[in-house]
Amino acid sequence: MRKVTIVAYDEQWPDLFETESSLLQITLGRVISRIHHIGSTSVPGLAAKPVIDILMEVVSLNELDNLNAAMERAGYT
């Protein structure tokens, strides 16, 4: 059975999203059209799994695929 941990809202979650968003924008540049903080950590005051969920809109999936190595260097798998 999988265990899911829910924690009280953390005031740092918006800042963590902004930090990661900046890293993604530096890494992917113009490939990103828009970037959004989604999921339960994006709702102020809501208890949640302590994982920052991010949704990116991109201009081209092919261009994004060409940046796989850059994403790996940024720590993504």
Number of C-alpha atoms within 10 A of each C-alpha: 3 4 5 9 8 12 11 12 18 14 11 10 18 15 10 14 20 15 11 13 18 14 14 17 15 12 16 18 12 14 18 18 12 12 16 14 19 13 14 17 24 18 14 12 12 14 14 19 16 16 13 17 14 14 12 14 12 16 13 12 10 10 14 17 10 11 13 14 12 14 17 10 10 13 8 9 8
